[in-house]
Amino acid sequence: MLPTHDVDCPYCGKFLYTALSLENVVDADAPTSPRLETDERGNFVRCAHCQERVPMKPVVTIGGRRGFRLAEEIIRPR
């Protein structure tokens, strides 16, 4: 089993999701994953605490599963 750890919201610092690896990847098909949304700016999850839109980037895990991680774009200050 892969190591897991919690990833915090880059805006408010509270829990956002549990990651599968050290690269902050969340399994897109797991029933406990946060709901991924898509709009004209791309993929994102909504923080349950501050309601901020957190950009996500699609990735494929070593095992070939679909996943997402925090996008590398600059996060705007609040």
Jmol script that loads the backbone (N, CA, C; Angstrom):
load data "model"
ATOM      1  N   MET A   1       0.845  -1.182   0.000  1.00  0.00           N
ATOM      2  CA  MET A   1       0.000   0.000   0.000  1.00  0.00           C
ATOM      3  C   MET A   1       0.894   1.251   0.000  1.00  0.00           C
ATOM      4  N   LEU A   2       0.486   2.261  -0.724  1.00  0.00           N
ATOM      5  CA  LEU A   2       1.245   3.510  -0.805  1.00  0.00           C
ATOM      6  C   LEU A   2       1.110   4.319   0.481  1.00  0.00           C
ATOM      7  N   PRO A   3       2.154   5.078   0.812  1.00  0.00           N
ATOM      8  CA  PRO A   3       2.031   5.952   1.985  1.00  0.00           C
ATOM      9  C   PRO A   3       1.019   7.064   1.701  1.00  0.00           C
ATOM     10  N   THR A   4       0.344   7.514   2.722  1.00  0.00           N
ATOM     11  CA  THR A   4      -0.613   8.611   2.561  1.00  0.00           C
ATOM     12  C   THR A   4      -0.266   9.732   3.524  1.00  0.00           C
ATOM     13  N   HIS A   5      -0.716  10.915   3.188  1.00  0.00           N
ATOM     14  CA  HIS A   5      -0.565  12.060   4.082  1.00  0.00           C
ATOM     15  C   HIS A   5      -1.621  13.096   3.709  1.00  0.00           C
ATOM     16  N   ASP A   6      -1.905  14.000   4.614  1.00  0.00           N
ATOM     17  CA  ASP A   6      -2.908  15.030   4.365  1.00  0.00           C
ATOM     18  C   ASP A   6      -2.290  16.205   3.619  1.00  0.00           C
ATOM     19  N   VAL A   7      -3.056  16.757   2.695  1.00  0.00           N
ATOM     20  CA  VAL A   7      -2.665  17.960   1.955  1.00  0.00           C
ATOM     21  C   VAL A   7      -3.597  19.080   2.401  1.00  0.00           C
ATOM     22  N   ASP A   8      -3.015  20.202   2.763  1.00  0.00           N
ATOM     23  CA  ASP A   8      -3.795  21.345   3.242  1.00  0.00           C
ATOM     24  C   ASP A   8      -4.112  22.321   2.116  1.00  0.00           C
ATOM     25  N   CYS A   9      -5.178  23.063   2.289  1.00  0.00           N
ATOM     26  CA  CYS A   9      -5.586  24.091   1.343  1.00  0.00           C
ATOM     27  C   CYS A   9      -4.499  25.171   1.303  1.00  0.00           C
ATOM     28  N   PRO A  10      -4.054  25.584   0.108  1.00  0.00           N
ATOM     29  CA  PRO A  10      -3.033  26.634   0.028  1.00  0.00           C
ATOM     30  C   PRO A  10      -3.555  28.013   0.423  1.00  0.00           C
ATOM     31  N   TYR A  11      -4.863  28.157   0.574  1.00  0.00           N
ATOM     32  CA  TYR A  11      -5.454  29.447   0.936  1.00  0.00           C
ATOM     33  C   TYR A  11      -5.683  29.592   2.442  1.00  0.00           C
ATOM     34  N   CYS A  12      -6.306  28.583   3.056  1.00  0.00           N
ATOM     35  CA  CYS A  12      -6.652  28.713   4.480  1.00  0.00           C
ATOM     36  C   CYS A  12      -5.820  27.817   5.387  1.00  0.00           C
ATOM     37  N   GLY A  13      -5.097  26.846   4.806  1.00  0.00           N
ATOM     38  CA  GLY A  13      -4.236  25.979   5.594  1.00  0.00           C
ATOM     39  C   GLY A  13      -4.934  24.812   6.262  1.00  0.00           C
ATOM     40  N   LYS A  14      -6.223  24.636   6.010  1.00  0.00           N
ATOM     41  CA  LYS A  14      -6.959  23.518   6.612  1.00  0.00           C
ATOM     42  C   LYS A  14      -6.972  22.326   5.658  1.00  0.00           C
ATOM     43  N   PHE A  15      -7.355  21.153   6.171  1.00  0.00           N
ATOM     44  CA  PHE A  15      -7.364  19.899   5.413  1.00  0.00           C
ATOM     45  C   PHE A  15      -8.124  20.041   4.096  1.00  0.00           C
ATOM     46  N   LEU A  16      -7.484  19.572   2.997  1.00  0.00           N
ATOM     47  CA  LEU A  16      -8.120  19.585   1.681  1.00  0.00           C
ATOM     48  C   LEU A  16      -8.400  18.158   1.212  1.00  0.00           C
ATOM     49  N   TYR A  17      -7.387  17.275   1.252  1.00  0.00           N
ATOM     50  CA  TYR A  17      -7.569  15.878   0.873  1.00  0.00           C
ATOM     51  C   TYR A  17      -6.413  15.032   1.400  1.00  0.00           C
ATOM     52  N   THR A  18      -6.576  13.709   1.343  1.00  0.00           N
ATOM     53  CA  THR A  18      -5.512  12.776   1.702  1.00  0.00           C
ATOM     54  C   THR A  18      -4.840  12.323   0.420  1.00  0.00           C
ATOM     55  N   ALA A  19      -3.519  12.482   0.343  1.00  0.00           N
ATOM     56  CA  ALA A  19      -2.748  12.153  -0.844  1.00  0.00           C
ATOM     57  C   ALA A  19      -2.209  10.734  -0.762  1.00  0.00           C
ATOM     58  N   LEU A  20      -1.979  10.152  -1.939  1.00  0.00           N
ATOM     59  CA  LEU A  20      -1.470   8.788  -2.029  1.00  0.00           C
ATOM     60  C   LEU A  20       0.044   8.695  -2.005  1.00  0.00           C
ATOM     61  N   SER A  21       0.737   9.779  -2.252  1.00  0.00           N
ATOM     62  CA  SER A  21       2.190   9.711  -2.365  1.00  0.00           C
ATOM     63  C   SER A  21       2.805  11.015  -1.899  1.00  0.00           C
ATOM     64  N   LEU A  22       4.114  11.081  -1.967  1.00  0.00           N
ATOM     65  CA  LEU A  22       4.823  12.294  -1.586  1.00  0.00           C
ATOM     66  C   LEU A  22       4.619  13.417  -2.592  1.00  0.00           C
ATOM     67  N   GLU A  23       4.033  13.109  -3.745  1.00  0.00           N
ATOM     68  CA  GLU A  23       3.778  14.116  -4.775  1.00  0.00           C
ATOM     69  C   GLU A  23       2.381  14.725  -4.669  1.00  0.00           C
ATOM     70  N   ASN A  24       1.704  14.512  -3.555  1.00  0.00           N
ATOM     71  CA  ASN A  24       0.381  15.089  -3.286  1.00  0.00           C
ATOM     72  C   ASN A  24      -0.695  14.652  -4.274  1.00  0.00           C
ATOM     73  N   VAL A  25      -0.607  13.416  -4.770  1.00  0.00           N
ATOM     74  CA  VAL A  25      -1.579  12.903  -5.740  1.00  0.00           C
ATOM     75  C   VAL A  25      -2.793  12.329  -5.022  1.00  0.00           C
ATOM     76  N   VAL A  26      -3.966  12.692  -5.530  1.00  0.00           N
ATOM     77  CA  VAL A  26      -5.218  12.122  -5.035  1.00  0.00           C
ATOM     78  C   VAL A  26      -5.778  11.227  -6.139  1.00  0.00           C
ATOM     79  N   ASP A  27      -6.229  10.024  -5.774  1.00  0.00           N
ATOM     80  CA  ASP A  27      -6.785   9.060  -6.722  1.00  0.00           C
ATOM     81  C   ASP A  27      -8.130   9.580  -7.222  1.00  0.00           C
ATOM     82  N   ALA A  28      -8.223   9.828  -8.512  1.00  0.00           N
ATOM     83  CA  ALA A  28      -9.439  10.415  -9.089  1.00  0.00           C
ATOM     84  C   ALA A  28     -10.646   9.483  -8.995  1.00  0.00           C
ATOM     85  N   ASP A  29     -10.415   8.187  -8.907  1.00  0.00           N
ATOM     86  CA  ASP A  29     -11.520   7.224  -8.916  1.00  0.00           C
ATOM     87  C   ASP A  29     -11.878   6.664  -7.539  1.00  0.00           C
ATOM     88  N   ALA A  30     -11.170   7.077  -6.511  1.00  0.00           N
ATOM     89  CA  ALA A  30     -11.467   6.573  -5.159  1.00  0.00           C
ATOM     90  C   ALA A  30     -12.741   7.218  -4.623  1.00  0.00           C
ATOM     91  N   PRO A  31     -13.572   6.446  -3.950  1.00  0.00           N
ATOM     92  CA  PRO A  31     -14.843   7.000  -3.438  1.00  0.00           C
ATOM     93  C   PRO A  31     -14.653   8.079  -2.369  1.00  0.00           C
ATOM     94  N   THR A  32     -13.496   8.104  -1.723  1.00  0.00           N
ATOM     95  CA  THR A  32     -13.257   9.100  -0.675  1.00  0.00           C
ATOM     96  C   THR A  32     -12.551  10.361  -1.198  1.00  0.00           C
ATOM     97  N   SER A  33     -12.265  10.404  -2.492  1.00  0.00           N
ATOM     98  CA  SER A  33     -11.585  11.568  -3.070  1.00  0.00           C
ATOM     99  C   SER A  33     -12.515  12.779  -3.084  1.00  0.00           C
ATOM    100  N   PRO A  34     -11.936  13.983  -2.993  1.00  0.00           N
ATOM    101  CA  PRO A  34     -12.784  15.177  -3.096  1.00  0.00           C
ATOM    102  C   PRO A  34     -13.383  15.268  -4.501  1.00  0.00           C
ATOM    103  N   ARG A  35     -14.500  15.944  -4.608  1.00  0.00           N
ATOM    104  CA  ARG A  35     -15.172  16.067  -5.902  1.00  0.00           C
ATOM    105  C   ARG A  35     -14.396  17.018  -6.801  1.00  0.00           C
ATOM    106  N   LEU A  36     -13.916  16.498  -7.914  1.00  0.00           N
ATOM    107  CA  LEU A  36     -13.189  17.297  -8.880  1.00  0.00           C
ATOM    108  C   LEU A  36     -14.189  18.020  -9.778  1.00  0.00           C
ATOM    109  N   GLU A  37     -14.006  19.310  -9.952  1.00  0.00           N
ATOM    110  CA  GLU A  37     -14.869  20.105 -10.811  1.00  0.00           C
ATOM    111  C   GLU A  37     -14.051  20.668 -11.966  1.00  0.00           C
ATOM    112  N   THR A  38     -14.716  21.082 -13.025  1.00  0.00           N
ATOM    113  CA  THR A  38     -14.053  21.665 -14.182  1.00  0.00           C
ATOM    114  C   THR A  38     -14.820  22.900 -14.623  1.00  0.00           C
ATOM    115  N   ASP A  39     -14.076  23.959 -14.935  1.00  0.00           N
ATOM    116  CA  ASP A  39     -14.681  25.161 -15.495  1.00  0.00           C
ATOM    117  C   ASP A  39     -13.777  25.678 -16.609  1.00  0.00           C
ATOM    118  N   GLU A  40     -14.003  26.901 -17.083  1.00  0.00           N
ATOM    119  CA  GLU A  40     -13.227  27.446 -18.195  1.00  0.00           C
ATOM    120  C   GLU A  40     -11.740  27.600 -17.872  1.00  0.00           C
ATOM    121  N   ARG A  41     -11.387  27.606 -16.587  1.00  0.00           N
ATOM    122  CA  ARG A  41      -9.975  27.724 -16.178  1.00  0.00           C
ATOM    123  C   ARG A  41      -9.326  26.376 -15.920  1.00  0.00           C
ATOM    124  N   GLY A  42     -10.093  25.287 -15.987  1.00  0.00           N
ATOM    125  CA  GLY A  42      -9.526  23.951 -15.797  1.00  0.00           C
ATOM    126  C   GLY A  42     -10.106  23.197 -14.631  1.00  0.00           C
ATOM    127  N   ASN A  43      -9.359  22.191 -14.170  1.00  0.00           N
ATOM    128  CA  ASN A  43      -9.794  21.318 -13.082  1.00  0.00           C
ATOM    129  C   ASN A  43      -9.509  21.961 -11.727  1.00  0.00           C
ATOM    130  N   PHE A  44     -10.394  21.696 -10.755  1.00  0.00           N
ATOM    131  CA  PHE A  44     -10.199  22.233  -9.417  1.00  0.00           C
ATOM    132  C   PHE A  44     -11.029  21.461  -8.407  1.00  0.00           C
ATOM    133  N   VAL A  45     -10.673  21.619  -7.131  1.00  0.00           N
ATOM    134  CA  VAL A  45     -11.519  21.155  -6.033  1.00  0.00           C
ATOM    135  C   VAL A  45     -11.876  22.386  -5.213  1.00  0.00           C
ATOM    136  N   ARG A  46     -12.991  22.337  -4.549  1.00  0.00           N
ATOM    137  CA  ARG A  46     -13.449  23.440  -3.710  1.00  0.00           C
ATOM    138  C   ARG A  46     -13.100  23.107  -2.263  1.00  0.00           C
ATOM    139  N   CYS A  47     -12.408  23.989  -1.584  1.00  0.00           N
ATOM    140  CA  CYS A  47     -12.065  23.764  -0.186  1.00  0.00           C
ATOM    141  C   CYS A  47     -13.348  23.779   0.647  1.00  0.00           C
ATOM    142  N   ALA A  48     -13.518  22.757   1.463  1.00  0.00           N
ATOM    143  CA  ALA A  48     -14.719  22.656   2.300  1.00  0.00           C
ATOM    144  C   ALA A  48     -14.726  23.700   3.418  1.00  0.00           C
ATOM    145  N   HIS A  49     -13.582  24.281   3.718  1.00  0.00           N
ATOM    146  CA  HIS A  49     -13.482  25.238   4.821  1.00  0.00           C
ATOM    147  C   HIS A  49     -13.635  26.688   4.366  1.00  0.00           C
ATOM    148  N   CYS A  50     -12.871  27.097   3.353  1.00  0.00           N
ATOM    149  CA  CYS A  50     -12.895  28.503   2.922  1.00  0.00           C
ATOM    150  C   CYS A  50     -13.638  28.705   1.600  1.00  0.00           C
ATOM    151  N   GLN A  51     -14.050  27.609   0.948  1.00  0.00           N
ATOM    152  CA  GLN A  51     -14.797  27.634  -0.316  1.00  0.00           C
ATOM    153  C   GLN A  51     -13.973  28.152  -1.498  1.00  0.00           C
ATOM    154  N   GLU A  52     -12.657  28.251  -1.332  1.00  0.00           N
ATOM    155  CA  GLU A  52     -11.797  28.741  -2.408  1.00  0.00           C
ATOM    156  C   GLU A  52     -11.651  27.669  -3.484  1.00  0.00           C
ATOM    157  N   ARG A  53     -11.496  28.096  -4.727  1.00  0.00           N
ATOM    158  CA  ARG A  53     -11.247  27.224  -5.874  1.00  0.00           C
ATOM    159  C   ARG A  53      -9.759  26.886  -5.869  1.00  0.00           C
ATOM    160  N   VAL A  54      -9.418  25.605  -5.724  1.00  0.00           N
ATOM    161  CA  VAL A  54      -8.024  25.164  -5.665  1.00  0.00           C
ATOM    162  C   VAL A  54      -7.690  24.432  -6.966  1.00  0.00           C
ATOM    163  N   PRO A  55      -6.868  25.026  -7.834  1.00  0.00           N
ATOM    164  CA  PRO A  55      -6.539  24.420  -9.136  1.00  0.00           C
ATOM    165  C   PRO A  55      -5.834  23.070  -8.980  1.00  0.00           C
ATOM    166  N   MET A  56      -6.224  22.116  -9.820  1.00  0.00           N
ATOM    167  CA  MET A  56      -5.649  20.776  -9.801  1.00  0.00           C
ATOM    168  C   MET A  56      -5.153  20.405 -11.196  1.00  0.00           C
ATOM    169  N   LYS A  57      -4.124  19.569 -11.240  1.00  0.00           N
ATOM    170  CA  LYS A  57      -3.510  19.131 -12.491  1.00  0.00           C
ATOM    171  C   LYS A  57      -3.692  17.617 -12.614  1.00  0.00           C
ATOM    172  N   PRO A  58      -4.149  17.108 -13.786  1.00  0.00           N
ATOM    173  CA  PRO A  58      -4.291  15.656 -13.954  1.00  0.00           C
ATOM    174  C   PRO A  58      -2.921  14.991 -14.071  1.00  0.00           C
ATOM    175  N   VAL A  59      -2.794  13.802 -13.485  1.00  0.00           N
ATOM    176  CA  VAL A  59      -1.573  13.001 -13.568  1.00  0.00           C
ATOM    177  C   VAL A  59      -1.973  11.536 -13.714  1.00  0.00           C
ATOM    178  N   VAL A  60      -1.026  10.710 -14.142  1.00  0.00           N
ATOM    179  CA  VAL A  60      -1.214   9.262 -14.185  1.00  0.00           C
ATOM    180  C   VAL A  60      -0.205   8.674 -13.215  1.00  0.00           C
ATOM    181  N   THR A  61      -0.674   7.859 -12.279  1.00  0.00           N
ATOM    182  CA  THR A  61       0.221   7.280 -11.272  1.00  0.00           C
ATOM    183  C   THR A  61       1.093   6.195 -11.899  1.00  0.00           C
ATOM    184  N   ILE A  62       2.101   5.769 -11.154  1.00  0.00           N
ATOM    185  CA  ILE A  62       2.992   4.709 -11.632  1.00  0.00           C
ATOM    186  C   ILE A  62       2.198   3.454 -11.968  1.00  0.00           C
ATOM    187  N   GLY A  63       1.159   3.178 -11.218  1.00  0.00           N
ATOM    188  CA  GLY A  63       0.309   2.018 -11.469  1.00  0.00           C
ATOM    189  C   GLY A  63      -0.677   2.226 -12.611  1.00  0.00           C
ATOM    190  N   GLY A  64      -0.645   3.389 -13.253  1.00  0.00           N
ATOM    191  CA  GLY A  64      -1.520   3.664 -14.385  1.00  0.00           C
ATOM    192  C   GLY A  64      -2.896   4.190 -14.020  1.00  0.00           C
ATOM    193  N   ARG A  65      -3.094   4.565 -12.762  1.00  0.00           N
ATOM    194  CA  ARG A  65      -4.396   5.095 -12.338  1.00  0.00           C
ATOM    195  C   ARG A  65      -4.471   6.590 -12.576  1.00  0.00           C
ATOM    196  N   ARG A  66      -5.703   7.068 -12.777  1.00  0.00           N
ATOM    197  CA  ARG A  66      -5.956   8.501 -12.930  1.00  0.00           C
ATOM    198  C   ARG A  66      -5.850   9.184 -11.593  1.00  0.00           C
ATOM    199  N   GLY A  67      -5.192  10.325 -11.574  1.00  0.00           N
ATOM    200  CA  GLY A  67      -5.085  11.077 -10.336  1.00  0.00           C
ATOM    201  C   GLY A  67      -4.990  12.566 -10.607  1.00  0.00           C
ATOM    202  N   PHE A  68      -4.967  13.333  -9.532  1.00  0.00           N
ATOM    203  CA  PHE A  68      -4.821  14.784  -9.625  1.00  0.00           C
ATOM    204  C   PHE A  68      -3.930  15.257  -8.495  1.00  0.00           C
ATOM    205  N   ARG A  69      -3.259  16.372  -8.708  1.00  0.00           N
ATOM    206  CA  ARG A  69      -2.482  17.010  -7.652  1.00  0.00           C
ATOM    207  C   ARG A  69      -2.619  18.513  -7.794  1.00  0.00           C
ATOM    208  N   LEU A  70      -2.168  19.242  -6.796  1.00  0.00           N
ATOM    209  CA  LEU A  70      -2.244  20.700  -6.845  1.00  0.00           C
ATOM    210  C   LEU A  70      -1.531  21.198  -8.090  1.00  0.00           C
ATOM    211  N   ALA A  71      -2.158  22.125  -8.795  1.00  0.00           N
ATOM    212  CA  ALA A  71      -1.556  22.705  -9.989  1.00  0.00           C
ATOM    213  C   ALA A  71      -0.343  23.545  -9.598  1.00  0.00           C
ATOM    214  N   GLU A  72       0.567  23.708 -10.508  1.00  0.00           N
ATOM    215  CA  GLU A  72       1.794  24.438 -10.232  1.00  0.00           C
ATOM    216  C   GLU A  72       1.655  25.935 -10.462  1.00  0.00           C
ATOM    217  N   GLU A  73       0.465  26.368 -10.839  1.00  0.00           N
ATOM    218  CA  GLU A  73       0.273  27.804 -11.076  1.00  0.00           C
ATOM    219  C   GLU A  73       0.396  28.586  -9.783  1.00  0.00           C
ATOM    220  N   ILE A  74       0.712  29.859  -9.910  1.00  0.00           N
ATOM    221  CA  ILE A  74       0.872  30.712  -8.738  1.00  0.00           C
ATOM    222  C   ILE A  74      -0.486  30.916  -8.074  1.00  0.00           C
ATOM    223  N   ILE A  75      -0.518  30.716  -6.785  1.00  0.00           N
ATOM    224  CA  ILE A  75      -1.740  30.906  -6.007  1.00  0.00           C
ATOM    225  C   ILE A  75      -1.839  32.377  -5.644  1.00  0.00           C
ATOM    226  N   ARG A  76      -2.962  32.981  -5.950  1.00  0.00           N
ATOM    227  CA  ARG A  76      -3.126  34.409  -5.642  1.00  0.00           C
ATOM    228  C   ARG A  76      -3.277  34.606  -4.151  1.00  0.00           C
ATOM    229  N   PRO A  77      -2.704  35.663  -3.616  1.00  0.00           N
ATOM    230  CA  PRO A  77      -2.853  35.912  -2.181  1.00  0.00           C
ATOM    231  C   PRO A  77      -4.282  36.334  -1.864  1.00  0.00           C
ATOM    232  N   ARG A  78      -4.709  36.024  -0.648  1.00  0.00           N
ATOM    233  CA  ARG A  78      -6.063  36.407  -0.215  1.00  0.00           C
ATOM    234  C   ARG A  78      -6.060  37.808   0.302  1.00  0.00           C
TER     235      ARG A  78
END
end "model"
wireframe off; spacefill off
backbone 0.3
color backbone group
